Amino acid sequence: MASEAFKNKGVAGVTNSDNSLLTVASGHTYIIRTILITETAGNAEVFDMWFTDSSNGDAVIKLQDSSALGANGNVNISRLHILEAGDVLHMQTDSAADVDVMINYIDQTL
């Protein structure tokens, strides 16, 4: 039987390497409601966010490209994104950074 659950996923210490934030489990669909990105070290940053689309040969789909993040500031992305089983949400900063991310999503089982 299909079900839905509201969930949060926190990722601390995102930096200038490929950070996998959220991987959709087999048999699930995730509807991302909001993503809150917070800079915690007092330095302005630039970040990219993308997902790999498993239904399209792991094609890279950019969600944010060279987006500004102020020192001790935050960015709230409140657009719905639907990710399917095997899709992965990624983020990377341009420089060594200390950025935290909170993802609020609905987990639908099929």
C-alpha positions in Angstrom: 0.0 0.0 0.0 1.3 3.5 -0.9 2.1 5.9 1.9 3.3 9.4 2.5 5.5 10.8 5.3 6.9 14.3 5.9 10.6 14.2 6.6 13.6 16.4 7.2 17.2 15.7 6.3 20.0 17.8 7.7 23.5 17.9 6.2 26.2 19.7 8.2 29.5 20.9 6.8 28.9 21.1 3.0 32.1 22.3 1.3 33.9 22.5 -2.0 33.6 18.9 -3.0 30.6 17.0 -4.4 28.3 16.6 -1.4 25.5 14.1 -1.9 22.7 15.6 0.1 19.8 13.2 -0.5 19.5 9.9 -2.4 16.0 8.6 -3.2 15.5 5.0 -2.1 14.2 2.3 -4.4 10.4 2.2 -4.5 10.1 5.8 -3.3 9.5 9.3 -4.7 10.6 12.4 -2.8 8.8 15.7 -3.2 11.2 18.3 -1.9 9.2 21.3 -0.5 12.0 23.5 0.8 15.8 23.6 1.1 17.3 25.9 3.7 21.0 26.6 3.1 22.9 28.4 5.9 26.5 29.7 5.9 28.0 29.2 9.4 31.6 30.4 9.3 31.1 34.1 8.5 32.3 34.1 4.9 30.3 34.8 1.8 30.1 31.8 -0.5 28.9 30.8 -4.0 27.3 27.4 -4.5 25.9 25.1 -7.1 23.1 22.6 -6.6 22.0 19.8 -9.0 20.5 16.4 -9.1 21.4 13.3 -11.2 18.4 12.0 -13.0 18.6 8.2 -12.8 15.8 7.8 -15.4 17.9 9.7 -17.9 21.3 8.0 -17.7 22.3 10.0 -14.6 22.1 13.3 -16.5 23.1 16.3 -14.4 20.2 18.7 -14.0 21.3 22.1 -12.5 18.9 23.6 -9.9 21.1 26.5 -8.7 24.2 27.7 -10.6 26.8 30.1 -9.0 24.3 31.3 -6.4 25.4 33.8 -3.8 25.2 32.9 -0.1 26.0 35.8 2.3 28.3 35.5 5.3 26.2 34.0 8.2 23.2 34.2 5.8 20.8 31.8 4.4 19.0 30.9 1.1 15.6 29.4 1.3 14.6 27.5 -1.9 10.9 26.9 -1.7 10.1 25.4 -5.1 8.8 21.9 -5.4 11.2 19.3 -6.9 10.2 15.8 -7.6 12.9 13.2 -7.4 12.4 9.5 -8.3 14.1 6.3 -7.1 17.8 6.5 -7.7 18.0 10.3 -8.2 20.6 12.1 -6.0 20.6 15.7 -4.9 24.1 17.3 -4.8 25.6 20.6 -3.7 29.1 22.1 -3.8 30.6 25.5 -2.8 33.2 27.3 -4.8 35.7 27.5 -1.9 36.4 25.7 1.4 33.3 26.5 3.4 31.1 25.6 6.3 27.5 25.4 5.1 24.6 23.5 6.6 21.6 22.3 4.6 18.1 21.3 5.8 15.8 19.6 3.3 12.1 19.3 4.0 10.4 16.7 1.8 7.5 14.3 1.4 8.5 10.6 1.1 6.0 8.7 -1.0 6.3 4.9 -1.2 4.9 3.2 -4.2 
